[in-house]
Amino acid sequence: MSVEQVSENVDGLRWFKSSYSGSGGGDCVEVAAGLEAVYVRDSKVVGGGLMLRVGRGEWEAFVALAVE
């Protein structure tokens, strides 16, 4: 499985937050798709903090299992 923690800024990504996320904060994640990987970060730490880089194949497998 290719998942790694990254702390550097990844330019050019467009981040998306779940439509289930409320405007009052809470525990949510944001996701951005790059050419070779999908990035996941804490929505409360925009522009900083750590994020996960997940290979696109692993992300596709995760989503397929999550929607079953």
PyMOL Python script that loads the backbone (N, CA, C, O; Angstrom):
from pymol import cmd

cmd.read_pdbstr("""\
ATOM      1  N   MET A   1       0.848  -1.173   0.000  1.00  0.00           N
ATOM      2  CA  MET A   1       0.000   0.000   0.000  1.00  0.00           C
ATOM      3  C   MET A   1       0.887   1.227   0.000  1.00  0.00           C
ATOM      4  O   MET A   1       1.861   1.279   0.752  1.00  0.00           O
ATOM      5  N   SER A   2       0.578   2.217  -0.823  1.00  0.00           N
ATOM      6  CA  SER A   2       1.425   3.401  -0.878  1.00  0.00           C
ATOM      7  C   SER A   2       0.728   4.596  -0.227  1.00  0.00           C
ATOM      8  O   SER A   2       0.064   5.389  -0.894  1.00  0.00           O
ATOM      9  N   VAL A   3       0.893   4.702   1.070  1.00  0.00           N
ATOM     10  CA  VAL A   3       0.380   5.839   1.834  1.00  0.00           C
ATOM     11  C   VAL A   3       1.549   6.419   2.586  1.00  0.00           C
ATOM     12  O   VAL A   3       2.285   5.689   3.250  1.00  0.00           O
ATOM     13  N   GLU A   4       1.734   7.729   2.493  1.00  0.00           N
ATOM     14  CA  GLU A   4       2.805   8.350   3.251  1.00  0.00           C
ATOM     15  C   GLU A   4       2.344   9.694   3.786  1.00  0.00           C
ATOM     16  O   GLU A   4       1.463  10.341   3.220  1.00  0.00           O
ATOM     17  N   GLN A   5       2.947  10.090   4.870  1.00  0.00           N
ATOM     18  CA  GLN A   5       2.654  11.363   5.504  1.00  0.00           C
ATOM     19  C   GLN A   5       3.590  12.404   4.905  1.00  0.00           C
ATOM     20  O   GLN A   5       4.800  12.190   4.844  1.00  0.00           O
ATOM     21  N   VAL A   6       3.032  13.536   4.462  1.00  0.00           N
ATOM     22  CA  VAL A   6       3.844  14.601   3.888  1.00  0.00           C
ATOM     23  C   VAL A   6       3.555  15.901   4.613  1.00  0.00           C
ATOM     24  O   VAL A   6       2.436  16.126   5.075  1.00  0.00           O
ATOM     25  N   SER A   7       4.549  16.745   4.713  1.00  0.00           N
ATOM     26  CA  SER A   7       4.345  18.033   5.374  1.00  0.00           C
ATOM     27  C   SER A   7       4.637  19.208   4.461  1.00  0.00           C
ATOM     28  O   SER A   7       4.336  20.349   4.810  1.00  0.00           O
ATOM     29  N   GLU A   8       5.227  18.948   3.284  1.00  0.00           N
ATOM     30  CA  GLU A   8       5.517  20.061   2.389  1.00  0.00           C
ATOM     31  C   GLU A   8       4.251  20.512   1.672  1.00  0.00           C
ATOM     32  O   GLU A   8       3.295  19.749   1.532  1.00  0.00           O
ATOM     33  N   ASN A   9       4.260  21.762   1.219  1.00  0.00           N
ATOM     34  CA  ASN A   9       3.128  22.316   0.490  1.00  0.00           C
ATOM     35  C   ASN A   9       3.092  21.698  -0.905  1.00  0.00           C
ATOM     36  O   ASN A   9       4.121  21.634  -1.578  1.00  0.00           O
ATOM     37  N   VAL A  10       1.943  21.251  -1.337  1.00  0.00           N
ATOM     38  CA  VAL A  10       1.772  20.692  -2.668  1.00  0.00           C
ATOM     39  C   VAL A  10       0.966  21.708  -3.462  1.00  0.00           C
ATOM     40  O   VAL A  10      -0.238  21.861  -3.256  1.00  0.00           O
ATOM     41  N   ASP A  11       1.640  22.396  -4.366  1.00  0.00           N
ATOM     42  CA  ASP A  11       0.994  23.475  -5.121  1.00  0.00           C
ATOM     43  C   ASP A  11       0.043  22.947  -6.186  1.00  0.00           C
ATOM     44  O   ASP A  11       0.203  21.837  -6.693  1.00  0.00           O
ATOM     45  N   GLY A  12      -0.940  23.760  -6.507  1.00  0.00           N
ATOM     46  CA  GLY A  12      -1.839  23.463  -7.609  1.00  0.00           C
ATOM     47  C   GLY A  12      -2.956  22.494  -7.304  1.00  0.00           C
ATOM     48  O   GLY A  12      -3.662  22.075  -8.221  1.00  0.00           O
ATOM     49  N   LEU A  13      -3.143  22.123  -6.058  1.00  0.00           N
ATOM     50  CA  LEU A  13      -4.221  21.191  -5.725  1.00  0.00           C
ATOM     51  C   LEU A  13      -5.502  21.957  -5.420  1.00  0.00           C
ATOM     52  O   LEU A  13      -5.461  23.042  -4.839  1.00  0.00           O
ATOM     53  N   ARG A  14      -6.619  21.398  -5.809  1.00  0.00           N
ATOM     54  CA  ARG A  14      -7.929  21.963  -5.487  1.00  0.00           C
ATOM     55  C   ARG A  14      -8.564  21.060  -4.447  1.00  0.00           C
ATOM     56  O   ARG A  14      -8.859  19.897  -4.722  1.00  0.00           O
ATOM     57  N   TRP A  15      -8.773  21.595  -3.251  1.00  0.00           N
ATOM     58  CA  TRP A  15      -9.256  20.811  -2.116  1.00  0.00           C
ATOM     59  C   TRP A  15     -10.774  20.803  -2.069  1.00  0.00           C
ATOM     60  O   TRP A  15     -11.423  21.807  -2.363  1.00  0.00           O
ATOM     61  N   PHE A  16     -11.336  19.649  -1.692  1.00  0.00           N
ATOM     62  CA  PHE A  16     -12.783  19.471  -1.564  1.00  0.00           C
ATOM     63  C   PHE A  16     -13.112  18.956  -0.175  1.00  0.00           C
ATOM     64  O   PHE A  16     -12.448  18.055   0.338  1.00  0.00           O
ATOM     65  N   LYS A  17     -14.149  19.539   0.435  1.00  0.00           N
ATOM     66  CA  LYS A  17     -14.620  19.067   1.739  1.00  0.00           C
ATOM     67  C   LYS A  17     -15.952  18.359   1.523  1.00  0.00           C
ATOM     68  O   LYS A  17     -16.724  18.724   0.636  1.00  0.00           O
ATOM     69  N   SER A  18     -16.209  17.367   2.324  1.00  0.00           N
ATOM     70  CA  SER A  18     -17.440  16.594   2.206  1.00  0.00           C
ATOM     71  C   SER A  18     -18.673  17.483   2.317  1.00  0.00           C
ATOM     72  O   SER A  18     -18.700  18.430   3.102  1.00  0.00           O
ATOM     73  N   SER A  19     -19.685  17.169   1.527  1.00  0.00           N
ATOM     74  CA  SER A  19     -20.950  17.905   1.616  1.00  0.00           C
ATOM     75  C   SER A  19     -21.657  17.620   2.937  1.00  0.00           C
ATOM     76  O   SER A  19     -22.591  18.334   3.302  1.00  0.00           O
ATOM     77  N   TYR A  20     -21.223  16.586   3.658  1.00  0.00           N
ATOM     78  CA  TYR A  20     -21.786  16.277   4.969  1.00  0.00           C
ATOM     79  C   TYR A  20     -21.162  17.118   6.072  1.00  0.00           C
ATOM     80  O   TYR A  20     -21.623  17.078   7.213  1.00  0.00           O
ATOM     81  N   SER A  21     -20.121  17.880   5.751  1.00  0.00           N
ATOM     82  CA  SER A  21     -19.453  18.719   6.744  1.00  0.00           C
ATOM     83  C   SER A  21     -20.315  19.938   7.037  1.00  0.00           C
ATOM     84  O   SER A  21     -20.809  20.594   6.120  1.00  0.00           O
ATOM     85  N   GLY A  22     -20.488  20.231   8.290  1.00  0.00           N
ATOM     86  CA  GLY A  22     -21.234  21.415   8.675  1.00  0.00           C
ATOM     87  C   GLY A  22     -20.341  22.638   8.690  1.00  0.00           C
ATOM     88  O   GLY A  22     -19.117  22.519   8.621  1.00  0.00           O
ATOM     89  N   SER A  23     -20.938  23.801   8.780  1.00  0.00           N
ATOM     90  CA  SER A  23     -20.153  25.036   8.811  1.00  0.00           C
ATOM     91  C   SER A  23     -19.658  25.355  10.214  1.00  0.00           C
ATOM     92  O   SER A  23     -18.899  26.308  10.391  1.00  0.00           O
ATOM     93  N   GLY A  24     -20.069  24.582  11.216  1.00  0.00           N
ATOM     94  CA  GLY A  24     -19.694  24.855  12.595  1.00  0.00           C
ATOM     95  C   GLY A  24     -18.444  24.125  13.063  1.00  0.00           C
ATOM     96  O   GLY A  24     -18.225  23.990  14.267  1.00  0.00           O
ATOM     97  N   GLY A  25     -17.623  23.653  12.132  1.00  0.00           N
ATOM     98  CA  GLY A  25     -16.403  22.942  12.527  1.00  0.00           C
ATOM     99  C   GLY A  25     -16.663  21.457  12.626  1.00  0.00           C
ATOM    100  O   GLY A  25     -17.487  20.913  11.890  1.00  0.00           O
ATOM    101  N   GLY A  26     -15.976  20.811  13.518  1.00  0.00           N
ATOM    102  CA  GLY A  26     -16.147  19.376  13.671  1.00  0.00           C
ATOM    103  C   GLY A  26     -14.988  18.614  13.065  1.00  0.00           C
ATOM    104  O   GLY A  26     -13.982  19.194  12.656  1.00  0.00           O
ATOM    105  N   ASP A  27     -15.148  17.312  13.016  1.00  0.00           N
ATOM    106  CA  ASP A  27     -14.087  16.443  12.512  1.00  0.00           C
ATOM    107  C   ASP A  27     -14.335  16.115  11.049  1.00  0.00           C
ATOM    108  O   ASP A  27     -15.141  15.241  10.730  1.00  0.00           O
ATOM    109  N   CYS A  28     -13.644  16.816  10.165  1.00  0.00           N
ATOM    110  CA  CYS A  28     -13.818  16.600   8.737  1.00  0.00           C
ATOM    111  C   CYS A  28     -12.461  16.525   8.053  1.00  0.00           C
ATOM    112  O   CYS A  28     -11.446  16.972   8.587  1.00  0.00           O
ATOM    113  N   VAL A  29     -12.473  15.957   6.878  1.00  0.00           N
ATOM    114  CA  VAL A  29     -11.255  15.909   6.075  1.00  0.00           C
ATOM    115  C   VAL A  29     -11.525  16.578   4.736  1.00  0.00           C
ATOM    116  O   VAL A  29     -12.667  16.696   4.294  1.00  0.00           O
ATOM    117  N   GLU A  30     -10.443  17.012   4.107  1.00  0.00           N
ATOM    118  CA  GLU A  30     -10.500  17.532   2.753  1.00  0.00           C
ATOM    119  C   GLU A  30      -9.643  16.628   1.878  1.00  0.00           C
ATOM    120  O   GLU A  30      -8.666  16.036   2.338  1.00  0.00           O
ATOM    121  N   VAL A  31     -10.027  16.532   0.606  1.00  0.00           N
ATOM    122  CA  VAL A  31      -9.346  15.653  -0.332  1.00  0.00           C
ATOM    123  C   VAL A  31      -9.014  16.443  -1.592  1.00  0.00           C
ATOM    124  O   VAL A  31      -9.810  17.267  -2.044  1.00  0.00           O
ATOM    125  N   ALA A  32      -7.832  16.190  -2.159  1.00  0.00           N
ATOM    126  CA  ALA A  32      -7.433  16.784  -3.432  1.00  0.00           C
ATOM    127  C   ALA A  32      -6.785  15.696  -4.284  1.00  0.00           C
ATOM    128  O   ALA A  32      -6.019  14.874  -3.778  1.00  0.00           O
ATOM    129  N   ALA A  33      -7.094  15.697  -5.569  1.00  0.00           N
ATOM    130  CA  ALA A  33      -6.532  14.696  -6.477  1.00  0.00           C
ATOM    131  C   ALA A  33      -5.400  15.304  -7.284  1.00  0.00           C
ATOM    132  O   ALA A  33      -5.577  16.317  -7.959  1.00  0.00           O
ATOM    133  N   GLY A  34      -4.239  14.677  -7.209  1.00  0.00           N
ATOM    134  CA  GLY A  34      -3.099  15.040  -8.033  1.00  0.00           C
ATOM    135  C   GLY A  34      -2.989  14.057  -9.183  1.00  0.00           C
ATOM    136  O   GLY A  34      -3.818  13.156  -9.316  1.00  0.00           O
ATOM    137  N   LEU A  35      -1.971  14.224 -10.013  1.00  0.00           N
ATOM    138  CA  LEU A  35      -1.804  13.331 -11.165  1.00  0.00           C
ATOM    139  C   LEU A  35      -1.534  11.896 -10.763  1.00  0.00           C
ATOM    140  O   LEU A  35      -2.066  10.971 -11.378  1.00  0.00           O
ATOM    141  N   GLU A  36      -0.708  11.693  -9.731  1.00  0.00           N
ATOM    142  CA  GLU A  36      -0.312  10.336  -9.357  1.00  0.00           C
ATOM    143  C   GLU A  36      -0.803   9.909  -7.983  1.00  0.00           C
ATOM    144  O   GLU A  36      -0.632   8.754  -7.591  1.00  0.00           O
ATOM    145  N   ALA A  37      -1.416  10.840  -7.246  1.00  0.00           N
ATOM    146  CA  ALA A  37      -1.822  10.519  -5.879  1.00  0.00           C
ATOM    147  C   ALA A  37      -3.028  11.352  -5.480  1.00  0.00           C
ATOM    148  O   ALA A  37      -3.369  12.342  -6.127  1.00  0.00           O
ATOM    149  N   VAL A  38      -3.659  10.926  -4.400  1.00  0.00           N
ATOM    150  CA  VAL A  38      -4.752  11.667  -3.773  1.00  0.00           C
ATOM    151  C   VAL A  38      -4.242  12.108  -2.416  1.00  0.00           C
ATOM    152  O   VAL A  38      -3.585  11.337  -1.716  1.00  0.00           O
ATOM    153  N   TYR A  39      -4.540  13.348  -2.036  1.00  0.00           N
ATOM    154  CA  TYR A  39      -4.057  13.930  -0.789  1.00  0.00           C
ATOM    155  C   TYR A  39      -5.229  14.143   0.155  1.00  0.00           C
ATOM    156  O   TYR A  39      -6.313  14.547  -0.267  1.00  0.00           O
ATOM    157  N   VAL A  40      -5.006  13.871   1.430  1.00  0.00           N
ATOM    158  CA  VAL A  40      -6.043  13.997   2.457  1.00  0.00           C
ATOM    159  C   VAL A  40      -5.469  14.820   3.594  1.00  0.00           C
ATOM    160  O   VAL A  40      -4.345  14.575   4.031  1.00  0.00           O
ATOM    161  N   ARG A  41      -6.241  15.810   4.086  1.00  0.00           N
ATOM    162  CA  ARG A  41      -5.791  16.635   5.203  1.00  0.00           C
ATOM    163  C   ARG A  41      -6.967  16.967   6.114  1.00  0.00           C
ATOM    164  O   ARG A  41      -8.128  16.807   5.739  1.00  0.00           O
ATOM    165  N   ASP A  42      -6.645  17.426   7.303  1.00  0.00           N
ATOM    166  CA  ASP A  42      -7.624  17.868   8.292  1.00  0.00           C
ATOM    167  C   ASP A  42      -8.189  19.208   7.842  1.00  0.00           C
ATOM    168  O   ASP A  42      -7.425  20.138   7.585  1.00  0.00           O
ATOM    169  N   SER A  43      -9.491  19.323   7.741  1.00  0.00           N
ATOM    170  CA  SER A  43     -10.107  20.559   7.254  1.00  0.00           C
ATOM    171  C   SER A  43      -9.931  21.729   8.211  1.00  0.00           C
ATOM    172  O   SER A  43     -10.120  22.882   7.821  1.00  0.00           O
ATOM    173  N   LYS A  44      -9.572  21.446   9.457  1.00  0.00           N
ATOM    174  CA  LYS A  44      -9.386  22.526  10.432  1.00  0.00           C
ATOM    175  C   LYS A  44      -7.985  23.119  10.366  1.00  0.00           C
ATOM    176  O   LYS A  44      -7.719  24.126  11.023  1.00  0.00           O
ATOM    177  N   VAL A  45      -7.085  22.524   9.594  1.00  0.00           N
ATOM    178  CA  VAL A  45      -5.698  22.985   9.521  1.00  0.00           C
ATOM    179  C   VAL A  45      -5.381  23.326   8.060  1.00  0.00           C
ATOM    180  O   VAL A  45      -4.438  22.784   7.485  1.00  0.00           O
ATOM    181  N   VAL A  46      -6.170  24.226   7.466  1.00  0.00           N
ATOM    182  CA  VAL A  46      -5.998  24.605   6.073  1.00  0.00           C
ATOM    183  C   VAL A  46      -4.671  25.346   5.899  1.00  0.00           C
ATOM    184  O   VAL A  46      -4.345  26.247   6.672  1.00  0.00           O
ATOM    185  N   GLY A  47      -3.925  24.959   4.892  1.00  0.00           N
ATOM    186  CA  GLY A  47      -2.678  25.636   4.585  1.00  0.00           C
ATOM    187  C   GLY A  47      -1.507  25.235   5.454  1.00  0.00           C
ATOM    188  O   GLY A  47      -0.432  25.823   5.341  1.00  0.00           O
ATOM    189  N   GLY A  48      -1.678  24.275   6.296  1.00  0.00           N
ATOM    190  CA  GLY A  48      -0.581  23.856   7.150  1.00  0.00           C
ATOM    191  C   GLY A  48      -0.817  22.469   7.690  1.00  0.00           C
ATOM    192  O   GLY A  48      -1.796  21.812   7.337  1.00  0.00           O
ATOM    193  N   GLY A  49       0.056  22.035   8.523  1.00  0.00           N
ATOM    194  CA  GLY A  49      -0.093  20.718   9.118  1.00  0.00           C
ATOM    195  C   GLY A  49       0.326  19.612   8.179  1.00  0.00           C
ATOM    196  O   GLY A  49       0.934  19.849   7.135  1.00  0.00           O
ATOM    197  N   LEU A  50      -0.004  18.426   8.562  1.00  0.00           N
ATOM    198  CA  LEU A  50       0.379  17.247   7.802  1.00  0.00           C
ATOM    199  C   LEU A  50      -0.754  16.780   6.915  1.00  0.00           C
ATOM    200  O   LEU A  50      -1.924  17.055   7.183  1.00  0.00           O
ATOM    201  N   MET A  51      -0.401  16.078   5.867  1.00  0.00           N
ATOM    202  CA  MET A  51      -1.408  15.460   5.020  1.00  0.00           C
ATOM    203  C   MET A  51      -0.915  14.089   4.611  1.00  0.00           C
ATOM    204  O   MET A  51       0.276  13.788   4.695  1.00  0.00           O
ATOM    205  N   LEU A  52      -1.833  13.272   4.174  1.00  0.00           N
ATOM    206  CA  LEU A  52      -1.493  11.939   3.680  1.00  0.00           C
ATOM    207  C   LEU A  52      -1.504  11.945   2.162  1.00  0.00           C
ATOM    208  O   LEU A  52      -2.379  12.551   1.543  1.00  0.00           O
ATOM    209  N   ARG A  53      -0.535  11.273   1.568  1.00  0.00           N
ATOM    210  CA  ARG A  53      -0.509  11.069   0.121  1.00  0.00           C
ATOM    211  C   ARG A  53      -0.798   9.588  -0.105  1.00  0.00           C
ATOM    212  O   ARG A  53      -0.075   8.718   0.380  1.00  0.00           O
ATOM    213  N   VAL A  54      -1.871   9.319  -0.852  1.00  0.00           N
ATOM    214  CA  VAL A  54      -2.331   7.949  -1.092  1.00  0.00           C
ATOM    215  C   VAL A  54      -2.268   7.693  -2.592  1.00  0.00           C
ATOM    216  O   VAL A  54      -2.729   8.515  -3.384  1.00  0.00           O
ATOM    217  N   GLY A  55      -1.704   6.563  -2.981  1.00  0.00           N
ATOM    218  CA  GLY A  55      -1.668   6.210  -4.400  1.00  0.00           C
ATOM    219  C   GLY A  55      -3.067   6.141  -4.976  1.00  0.00           C
ATOM    220  O   GLY A  55      -4.014   5.780  -4.277  1.00  0.00           O
ATOM    221  N   ARG A  56      -3.203   6.486  -6.242  1.00  0.00           N
ATOM    222  CA  ARG A  56      -4.538   6.530  -6.859  1.00  0.00           C
ATOM    223  C   ARG A  56      -5.217   5.155  -6.853  1.00  0.00           C
ATOM    224  O   ARG A  56      -6.429   5.069  -6.654  1.00  0.00           O
ATOM    225  N   GLY A  57      -4.466   4.102  -7.065  1.00  0.00           N
ATOM    226  CA  GLY A  57      -5.048   2.757  -7.034  1.00  0.00           C
ATOM    227  C   GLY A  57      -5.584   2.399  -5.661  1.00  0.00           C
ATOM    228  O   GLY A  57      -6.664   1.822  -5.536  1.00  0.00           O
ATOM    229  N   GLU A  58      -4.824   2.743  -4.633  1.00  0.00           N
ATOM    230  CA  GLU A  58      -5.273   2.484  -3.259  1.00  0.00           C
ATOM    231  C   GLU A  58      -6.497   3.324  -2.924  1.00  0.00           C
ATOM    232  O   GLU A  58      -7.401   2.851  -2.236  1.00  0.00           O
ATOM    233  N   TRP A  59      -6.537   4.576  -3.407  1.00  0.00           N
ATOM    234  CA  TRP A  59      -7.685   5.448  -3.156  1.00  0.00           C
ATOM    235  C   TRP A  59      -8.938   4.874  -3.832  1.00  0.00           C
ATOM    236  O   TRP A  59     -10.015   4.849  -3.236  1.00  0.00           O
ATOM    237  N   GLU A  60      -8.789   4.419  -5.069  1.00  0.00           N
ATOM    238  CA  GLU A  60      -9.919   3.825  -5.776  1.00  0.00           C
ATOM    239  C   GLU A  60     -10.457   2.600  -5.040  1.00  0.00           C
ATOM    240  O   GLU A  60     -11.670   2.405  -4.964  1.00  0.00           O
ATOM    241  N   ALA A  61      -9.562   1.776  -4.500  1.00  0.00           N
ATOM    242  CA  ALA A  61      -9.989   0.600  -3.730  1.00  0.00           C
ATOM    243  C   ALA A  61     -10.720   1.025  -2.455  1.00  0.00           C
ATOM    244  O   ALA A  61     -11.737   0.433  -2.094  1.00  0.00           O
ATOM    245  N   PHE A  62     -10.205   2.042  -1.780  1.00  0.00           N
ATOM    246  CA  PHE A  62     -10.845   2.547  -0.557  1.00  0.00           C
ATOM    247  C   PHE A  62     -12.263   3.057  -0.855  1.00  0.00           C
ATOM    248  O   PHE A  62     -13.210   2.712  -0.149  1.00  0.00           O
ATOM    249  N   VAL A  63     -12.400   3.874  -1.895  1.00  0.00           N
ATOM    250  CA  VAL A  63     -13.707   4.425  -2.233  1.00  0.00           C
ATOM    251  C   VAL A  63     -14.677   3.312  -2.626  1.00  0.00           C
ATOM    252  O   VAL A  63     -15.845   3.346  -2.238  1.00  0.00           O
ATOM    253  N   ALA A  64     -14.212   2.344  -3.379  1.00  0.00           N
ATOM    254  CA  ALA A  64     -15.085   1.236  -3.776  1.00  0.00           C
ATOM    255  C   ALA A  64     -15.615   0.491  -2.554  1.00  0.00           C
ATOM    256  O   ALA A  64     -16.786   0.112  -2.525  1.00  0.00           O
ATOM    257  N   LEU A  65     -14.777   0.277  -1.554  1.00  0.00           N
ATOM    258  CA  LEU A  65     -15.226  -0.402  -0.339  1.00  0.00           C
ATOM    259  C   LEU A  65     -16.126   0.485   0.516  1.00  0.00           C
ATOM    260  O   LEU A  65     -17.042  -0.006   1.175  1.00  0.00           O
ATOM    261  N   ALA A  66     -15.863   1.796   0.506  1.00  0.00           N
ATOM    262  CA  ALA A  66     -16.637   2.728   1.341  1.00  0.00           C
ATOM    263  C   ALA A  66     -18.064   2.897   0.856  1.00  0.00           C
ATOM    264  O   ALA A  66     -18.957   3.164   1.660  1.00  0.00           O
ATOM    265  N   VAL A  67     -18.300   2.748  -0.439  1.00  0.00           N
ATOM    266  CA  VAL A  67     -19.648   2.975  -0.968  1.00  0.00           C
ATOM    267  C   VAL A  67     -20.490   1.711  -1.040  1.00  0.00           C
ATOM    268  O   VAL A  67     -21.660   1.767  -1.419  1.00  0.00           O
ATOM    269  N   GLU A  68     -19.916   0.584  -0.685  1.00  0.00           N
ATOM    270  CA  GLU A  68     -20.698  -0.663  -0.710  1.00  0.00           C
ATOM    271  C   GLU A  68     -21.775  -0.666   0.330  1.00  0.00           C
ATOM    272  O   GLU A  68     -22.522  -1.639   0.443  1.00  0.00           O
TER     273      GLU A  68
END
""", "prot")
cmd.dss("prot")
cmd.show_as("cartoon", "prot")
cmd.util.cbc("prot")
cmd.orient("prot")
